[in-house]
Amino acid sequence: MLMKEKIKEQRLKKGLTQKQLAEFLNIPLSTLKNYEQGLRAPDYKTLKKFKEFFECSYDDLIE
Protein backbone atom coordinates (compact mmCIF):
# COMPACT_ATOMS: atom_id res chain seq x y z
CA MET A 1 0.00 0.00 0.00
CA LEU A 2 1.29 3.46 -0.87
CA MET A 3 1.72 6.29 1.62
CA LYS A 4 -1.16 8.22 0.09
CA GLU A 5 -3.45 5.23 0.70
CA LYS A 6 -2.19 4.76 4.24
CA ILE A 7 -2.83 8.38 5.17
CA LYS A 8 -6.36 8.17 3.80
CA GLU A 9 -6.96 4.83 5.50
CA GLN A 10 -5.83 6.18 8.87
CA ARG A 11 -8.04 9.27 8.43
CA LEU A 12 -11.08 7.17 7.58
CA LYS A 13 -10.46 4.86 10.57
CA LYS A 14 -10.82 7.93 12.79
CA GLY A 15 -13.97 8.95 10.92
CA LEU A 16 -12.56 12.31 9.85
CA THR A 17 -13.05 14.40 6.76
CA GLN A 18 -10.02 15.84 5.00
CA LYS A 19 -10.95 19.27 6.33
CA GLN A 20 -11.13 18.04 9.93
CA LEU A 21 -7.77 16.29 9.72
CA ALA A 22 -6.11 19.31 8.11
CA GLU A 23 -7.42 21.47 10.94
CA PHE A 24 -6.23 19.04 13.64
CA LEU A 25 -2.76 18.91 12.06
CA ASN A 26 -2.71 22.65 11.32
CA ILE A 27 -1.90 22.16 7.64
CA PRO A 28 -3.71 23.57 4.60
CA LEU A 29 -6.53 21.42 3.25
CA SER A 30 -5.01 21.61 -0.22
CA THR A 31 -1.77 20.15 1.14
CA LEU A 32 -3.58 17.20 2.72
CA LYS A 33 -5.45 16.60 -0.53
CA ASN A 34 -2.14 16.56 -2.38
CA TYR A 35 -0.78 13.97 0.08
CA GLU A 36 -3.82 11.74 -0.39
CA GLN A 37 -3.62 12.05 -4.18
CA GLY A 38 0.08 11.23 -4.17
CA LEU A 39 1.03 14.58 -5.70
CA ARG A 40 3.21 15.51 -2.74
CA ALA A 41 4.85 13.69 0.14
CA PRO A 42 4.90 15.12 3.65
CA ASP A 43 8.16 16.46 5.01
CA TYR A 44 9.58 15.01 8.22
CA LYS A 45 7.83 17.54 10.49
CA THR A 46 4.43 16.84 8.93
CA LEU A 47 5.02 13.10 8.88
CA LYS A 48 5.70 13.33 12.62
CA LYS A 49 2.35 15.11 13.09
CA PHE A 50 0.60 12.26 11.27
CA LYS A 51 2.44 9.67 13.36
CA GLU A 52 1.54 11.33 16.64
CA PHE A 53 -2.07 12.05 15.68
CA PHE A 54 -2.74 8.53 14.42
CA GLU A 55 -0.67 6.97 17.23
CA CYS A 56 1.21 4.76 14.82
CA SER A 57 4.79 4.17 13.76
CA TYR A 58 6.53 5.74 10.80
CA ASP A 59 6.53 2.30 9.21
CA ASP A 60 2.73 2.25 9.38
CA LEU A 61 2.71 5.34 7.18
CA ILE A 62 5.58 4.86 4.77
CA GLU A 63 6.01 1.14 4.13
C-alpha positions as CSV (number, residue, x, y, z in Angstrom):
1,M,0.0,0.0,0.0
2,L,1.3,3.5,-0.9
3,M,1.7,6.3,1.6
4,K,-1.2,8.2,0.1
5,E,-3.5,5.2,0.7
6,K,-2.2,4.8,4.2
7,I,-2.8,8.4,5.2
8,K,-6.4,8.2,3.8
9,E,-7.0,4.8,5.5
10,Q,-5.8,6.2,8.9
11,R,-8.0,9.3,8.4
12,L,-11.1,7.2,7.6
13,K,-10.5,4.9,10.6
14,K,-10.8,7.9,12.8
15,G,-14.0,9.0,10.9
16,L,-12.6,12.3,9.9
17,T,-13.0,14.4,6.8
18,Q,-10.0,15.8,5.0
19,K,-11.0,19.3,6.3
20,Q,-11.1,18.0,9.9
21,L,-7.8,16.3,9.7
22,A,-6.1,19.3,8.1
23,E,-7.4,21.5,10.9
24,F,-6.2,19.0,13.6
25,L,-2.8,18.9,12.1
26,N,-2.7,22.6,11.3
27,I,-1.9,22.2,7.6
28,P,-3.7,23.6,4.6
29,L,-6.5,21.4,3.3
30,S,-5.0,21.6,-0.2
31,T,-1.8,20.1,1.1
32,L,-3.6,17.2,2.7
33,K,-5.5,16.6,-0.5
34,N,-2.1,16.6,-2.4
35,Y,-0.8,14.0,0.1
36,E,-3.8,11.7,-0.4
37,Q,-3.6,12.1,-4.2
38,G,0.1,11.2,-4.2
39,L,1.0,14.6,-5.7
40,R,3.2,15.5,-2.7
41,A,4.9,13.7,0.1
42,P,4.9,15.1,3.7
43,D,8.2,16.5,5.0
44,Y,9.6,15.0,8.2
45,K,7.8,17.5,10.5
46,T,4.4,16.8,8.9
47,L,5.0,13.1,8.9
48,K,5.7,13.3,12.6
49,K,2.3,15.1,13.1
50,F,0.6,12.3,11.3
51,K,2.4,9.7,13.4
52,E,1.5,11.3,16.6
53,F,-2.1,12.1,15.7
54,F,-2.7,8.5,14.4
55,E,-0.7,7.0,17.2
56,C,1.2,4.8,14.8
57,S,4.8,4.2,13.8
58,Y,6.5,5.7,10.8
59,D,6.5,2.3,9.2
60,D,2.7,2.3,9.4
61,L,2.7,5.3,7.2
62,I,5.6,4.9,4.8
63,E,6.0,1.1,4.1
